[in-house]
Amino acid sequence: MNNSLPNKAYQVTGPLIRAAIVSSLGGLLFGFDTAVIAGTTSSVKTLFQLSEWAMGFVVSSALIGTIAGTLISSKPGDIWGRKNYLKVLAALFLISAIGCALSWDFWSLSIFRFIGGIAIGGSSVIIPMYLAEIAPAKLRGRLVILFQFNVCLGILVAYFSNAMIELMNTDVLTVQWRIMFATGGVPALLFFLMLFTIPDSPRWLMAIGKQEEAKQVFLKMGELQVNEAMIEIQNSLQTTSGHASETLFQRKYLYPIFLGVSVAAFNQLSFVNGFLYYLNDTLREIGASFGGKFQPILIGAANVIAVTVALLTIDKIGRKKLLLIGSWGSAIPLGLCAYIAWTRNMTELFPWGVALFILFFSFSQGAVIWVYISEVFPNKVRSKGQALGSFTHWGLCAIAAQVYPPIVASSSIGLAIPFLFGGIMMVLQFFVVWFFFVETKGVPLEQLEIQLGVKQKNVEELTAHK
């Protein structure tokens, strides 16, 4: 069979495609909320008379909420199920969009952005986990990366809608930025309604003892060797009496923790989200004329193109190789942007440098992070490991968003500092990935426990049904 694994066969089904697309739509909201703030910072800062640090807090308040979302999402995701908890998160996205649009001062805007952040953090934990758990091993990378594709698409949609709203010539201080925030309510409502059309994760159903229901979901998802798949999952859950009671921080999980935390940390040490949150202000300060108001759209388009290529190649090239390519592919344009920001020479190349960085970043780090984190943690602690990786990612992201405005304003070369720092981190990432990361491409989740040294005993149980 051409599309079978050595130990697993599958077929692509309509329900599998629908479940992957619907659940990953949460990524579009994730991306939209990430980027929409870029078009509002100047107006909000002027209207509410905010300092650089206060403006940084408005941006980072969503990220503080995101950290909270990653910390609280593991348990409800295990108790209520992935699908039901996603409905809660969709409702929070909707509340945030409406609340931000109607906010009346610094604190109200920060609070509603905090609520949206909870939804982003929860989505970054639950959606990749859900996709990894419904996907056949050979398709897992491409299905989980649908989440990242929609994140990038959401960023592009936000930049595009911001540009279109600017062309409406509404009042900049009282109306324009409110419409930008309110636009996010449309995909939030659509996401909520479509979640009623997808099944629960079969691995979660097995964890709570619903074996027959899990079997039916596996069949719908295109798993052709259902009994073998269920035996593998059951074996991986039998180490403890209940998967929710397993502790993450113990010696046997140190290697998966290192991998999950490292890939999440380097993702944000590139300063990518700082650039995205303040993209309009950054481009305005450099003064490059090409593209005008549509410069962010060009960068957002590079983002989508790159993640589309990654979507088609991640299960062929592999996670580790993508990270290695992206390390130098990101470091070089970051160095170029740092030079331009420092010297103010060749300023017309600056938007292209940012676009090239975003292209390589999305092709590699941006595409791999959620796939890799969803893969390296065993079934018993996957939700907790996913939460740890997301917490690391968003914690560093919040720091970057908070310090970016004061760093840029600190001196005449302030804008060069984040780009220079990000470039150095990408070089460091190359060597960490080269020496310490493992390739997870095409390996069934249960067998990764052996490869990562998590399960040394009863190996025969996991391999007897190849």
NORPE-V368738 format. One record per residue. N is the residue number from 1. RES is the residue in one letter. NEAR is the number of other C-alpha atoms within 10 Angstrom. D_FIRST is the distance of its C-alpha to the first C-alpha in whole Angstrom. Layout:
n: [N	N]
res: [RES	RES]
near: [NEAR	NEAR]
d_first: [D_FIRST	D_FIRST]
This chain:
n: [1	2	3	4	5	6	7	8	9	10	11	12	13	14	15	16	17	18	19	20	21	22	23	24	25	26	27	28	29	30	31	32	33	34	35	36	37	38	39	40	41	42	43	44	45	46	47	48	49	50	51	52	53	54	55	56	57	58	59	60	61	62	63	64	65	66	67	68	69	70	71	72	73	74	75	76	77	78	79	80	81	82	83	84	85	86	87	88	89	90	91	92	93	94	95	96	97	98	99	100	101	102	103	104	105	106	107	108	109	110	111	112	113	114	115	116	117	118	119	120	121	122	123	124	125	126	127	128	129	130	131	132	133	134	135	136	137	138	139	140	141	142	143	144	145	146	147	148	149	150	151	152	153	154	155	156	157	158	159	160	161	162	163	164	165	166	167	168	169	170	171	172	173	174	175	176	177	178	179	180	181	182	183	184	185	186	187	188	189	190	191	192	193	194	195	196	197	198	199	200	201	202	203	204	205	206	207	208	209	210	211	212	213	214	215	216	217	218	219	220	221	222	223	224	225	226	227	228	229	230	231	232	233	234	235	236	237	238	239	240	241	242	243	244	245	246	247	248	249	250	251	252	253	254	255	256	257	258	259	260	261	262	263	264	265	266	267	268	269	270	271	272	273	274	275	276	277	278	279	280	281	282	283	284	285	286	287	288	289	290	291	292	293	294	295	296	297	298	299	300	301	302	303	304	305	306	307	308	309	310	311	312	313	314	315	316	317	318	319	320	321	322	323	324	325	326	327	328	329	330	331	332	333	334	335	336	337	338	339	340	341	342	343	344	345	346	347	348	349	350	351	352	353	354	355	356	357	358	359	360	361	362	363	364	365	366	367	368	369	370	371	372	373	374	375	376	377	378	379	380	381	382	383	384	385	386	387	388	389	390	391	392	393	394	395	396	397	398	399	400	401	402	403	404	405	406	407	408	409	410	411	412	413	414	415	416	417	418	419	420	421	422	423	424	425	426	427	428	429	430	431	432	433	434	435	436	437	438	439	440	441	442	443	444	445	446	447	448	449	450	451	452	453	454	455	456	457	458	459	460	461	462	463	464	465	466]
res: [M	N	N	S	L	P	N	K	A	Y	Q	V	T	G	P	L	I	R	A	A	I	V	S	S	L	G	G	L	L	F	G	F	D	T	A	V	I	A	G	T	T	S	S	V	K	T	L	F	Q	L	S	E	W	A	M	G	F	V	V	S	S	A	L	I	G	T	I	A	G	T	L	I	S	S	K	P	G	D	I	W	G	R	K	N	Y	L	K	V	L	A	A	L	F	L	I	S	A	I	G	C	A	L	S	W	D	F	W	S	L	S	I	F	R	F	I	G	G	I	A	I	G	G	S	S	V	I	I	P	M	Y	L	A	E	I	A	P	A	K	L	R	G	R	L	V	I	L	F	Q	F	N	V	C	L	G	I	L	V	A	Y	F	S	N	A	M	I	E	L	M	N	T	D	V	L	T	V	Q	W	R	I	M	F	A	T	G	G	V	P	A	L	L	F	F	L	M	L	F	T	I	P	D	S	P	R	W	L	M	A	I	G	K	Q	E	E	A	K	Q	V	F	L	K	M	G	E	L	Q	V	N	E	A	M	I	E	I	Q	N	S	L	Q	T	T	S	G	H	A	S	E	T	L	F	Q	R	K	Y	L	Y	P	I	F	L	G	V	S	V	A	A	F	N	Q	L	S	F	V	N	G	F	L	Y	Y	L	N	D	T	L	R	E	I	G	A	S	F	G	G	K	F	Q	P	I	L	I	G	A	A	N	V	I	A	V	T	V	A	L	L	T	I	D	K	I	G	R	K	K	L	L	L	I	G	S	W	G	S	A	I	P	L	G	L	C	A	Y	I	A	W	T	R	N	M	T	E	L	F	P	W	G	V	A	L	F	I	L	F	F	S	F	S	Q	G	A	V	I	W	V	Y	I	S	E	V	F	P	N	K	V	R	S	K	G	Q	A	L	G	S	F	T	H	W	G	L	C	A	I	A	A	Q	V	Y	P	P	I	V	A	S	S	S	I	G	L	A	I	P	F	L	F	G	G	I	M	M	V	L	Q	F	F	V	V	W	F	F	F	V	E	T	K	G	V	P	L	E	Q	L	E	I	Q	L	G	V	K	Q	K	N	V	E	E	L	T	A	H	K]
near: [6	5	12	14	16	9	15	19	19	22	16	15	13	12	17	24	13	16	23	26	19	22	26	27	28	32	27	27	31	28	24	26	27	24	28	26	25	22	26	23	21	18	18	22	18	12	15	14	13	16	13	17	14	17	24	24	22	26	25	27	25	30	31	23	26	31	28	23	28	31	20	17	26	23	14	15	22	20	13	12	18	27	21	16	18	25	17	13	28	27	17	20	32	25	20	29	25	18	23	25	21	17	16	12	12	18	13	15	21	23	19	26	31	26	27	33	31	28	31	31	29	32	30	28	31	29	26	29	23	27	28	28	21	27	27	29	26	20	19	25	32	25	27	31	30	28	30	32	30	25	29	31	26	28	30	26	23	30	30	20	20	27	18	14	19	18	11	9	10	13	11	16	16	12	15	21	25	21	21	24	25	18	20	27	21	13	19	23	15	14	25	22	13	16	19	12	11	17	21	18	24	25	25	23	19	18	21	14	11	13	17	12	15	22	20	14	23	25	18	18	25	20	24	17	16	18	13	18	23	18	15	20	21	18	15	21	21	12	12	11	9	12	20	18	10	15	11	20	12	9	9	14	21	15	17	22	21	15	21	28	22	20	25	27	23	23	27	24	23	29	24	21	21	25	22	23	25	23	23	21	18	19	20	14	12	17	15	16	13	13	11	11	18	16	22	28	21	16	24	25	21	24	27	24	17	22	31	22	15	29	22	13	16	25	19	14	12	17	25	23	15	20	27	20	16	24	27	20	22	28	26	18	22	29	20	22	27	25	20	21	24	17	13	16	12	13	19	15	15	25	24	19	22	24	22	21	29	29	24	27	29	26	29	28	29	29	32	29	26	27	27	28	28	31	30	27	27	25	24	22	20	22	28	27	27	30	29	23	29	29	25	22	28	31	21	22	25	24	19	25	26	23	17	24	22	16	17	18	12	11	10	11	17	18	24	23	17	23	27	21	17	23	28	17	21	27	18	15	24	19	13	16	18	13	8	11	19	15	14	22	21	18	18	20	23	24	19	19	22	15	15	19	13	18	19	11	9	9	13	8	12	22	13	11	14	12]
d_first: [0	4	6	6	9	10	12	11	8	10	10	13	16	20	22	20	21	24	25	24	26	29	29	29	32	34	33	35	38	38	38	41	43	42	44	46	49	49	51	53	54	57	59	58	60	63	63	63	65	63	63	60	59	59	57	55	55	54	51	50	51	48	46	48	47	43	44	45	42	40	42	43	39	38	39	39	36	35	38	37	34	32	32	36	37	36	38	41	40	40	43	44	43	45	48	48	48	51	53	52	53	56	57	61	62	60	59	58	55	54	54	52	50	49	48	45	45	44	41	40	40	38	35	35	34	32	30	28	28	27	24	23	23	21	18	15	15	13	15	18	20	20	21	24	25	25	29	30	29	31	34	34	34	37	39	39	40	43	44	44	46	48	49	49	51	54	54	56	59	59	61	60	61	61	59	56	54	54	52	50	49	49	46	44	45	43	39	40	41	38	36	38	37	34	33	34	31	28	27	28	26	24	25	29	29	28	31	33	32	31	28	27	27	25	22	23	22	19	18	19	18	14	14	12	13	17	19	17	18	21	22	22	24	26	27	27	30	32	34	36	38	37	34	37	40	38	40	38	41	41	40	36	35	38	35	33	36	37	33	34	37	37	34	36	40	39	38	41	43	42	45	42	43	47	46	44	47	50	48	51	54	52	52	55	57	56	57	54	55	52	50	53	51	48	47	45	43	42	41	39	37	37	35	33	32	31	29	27	26	25	23	21	21	21	18	18	21	22	25	27	27	28	31	32	32	34	36	38	37	39	42	43	43	45	47	48	49	51	53	54	55	57	59	58	57	55	54	53	50	49	47	45	45	44	41	40	40	38	36	35	35	33	30	30	33	32	29	28	31	29	26	27	30	27	25	28	30	28	28	32	33	31	33	36	34	33	37	38	36	37	41	41	40	42	45	45	44	47	49	48	49	53	54	53	56	58	57	57	60	61	63	62	59	58	55	54	53	50	48	50	49	45	45	46	43	40	41	42	38	37	38	37	34	34	35	34	31	27	24	22	19	16	18	18	21	22	21	23	26	26	26	29	31	31	30	31	32	30	27	25	25	22	20	21	18	15]
